[in-house]
Amino acid sequence: MEVTSSKGHILILGVREDIEPLLSPEETIRRARNLGGTVIIPHPFKRSSHGIGSFEGLDIDAVEVFNSRCLFNGANRKAAIEAKRLKIPGVAGSDSHIPEMVGQAYTEIDASENTPEAVLRAIREGNVSPAGKNTPKHIILEQMAGSAKRKILTKLFGKV
């Protein structure tokens, strides 16, 4: 699940209970850990997608260092540099909001077996590699335009 903390998004894998939104990142992660969750920070420096910014000092298992939905790769480069500096495994994701974006970026996981538990363990142990390619810019721009249109219509006419 993707939880919106008070500072931005946090991915929690391997849990079945909801974690309430808008808690501090530290409290969100603490609750995830209490539920046995694996914690990933997605798109940390992509503010337009609710990135939390710095993840230094947080109890996380991995950080997204390649988000295919970045129009420009500065946020990805910054995340990769910080992850390397902090010795935190890097993963990738499509951040898909429309079908054309699915699978543009992905994480290769070297798990001992093909079970959810083994996959989560491999992430926690850092047996991951980011892979994929950037989503074509025209697809990102089309998706952003649709999102902006929905926001404007909602402000003008209420729930669309």
Steps between C-alpha positions, in 0.01 A plus 500: 500500500607858449447707815505878493698610804515861618805549276411281201452148370631181660452152353421222745517143372391180671228637727126450490391774739460864405731760645333834549623784280670826600706357785865601510727284285658359817159404647379357168813284481471397866145380440607319184779324690259398777290333228806328351516731198779557251550874449597677177519872437369572149611800291646684804611814316206525261294761679222500239433136598509555876861392552613532862836655420789381712472145630818510707449348843175323411468127567439395139583193294538664158455822308370555150798625301333473160146624443408471133246780531760774554495751217856590589735262681636738764279354774607147405870594498470666842322194644766266356786710641340514846414129502858412411639738762273354769552141378127446444391267216349666194185388322300625200135555425270616223277708728230396256184702485388386156546164322766632260732564795486154656834321495710786365724463806526200728717340765689181434493292818736212570287291735581150623154379396186633339297585809387835641710442813816429297444806283457727804807345663703564182393866504596534868836332429569728205487231231337743257591695187306786340424450131289634215467818303341840528134523405479693170455869575181532294332234718607678821376834365164349394456347846595829670255694279218261589581534869506881477167499315340285772630733773364808324160339439485388862572855622238644265224242532581288804560125483543391136 
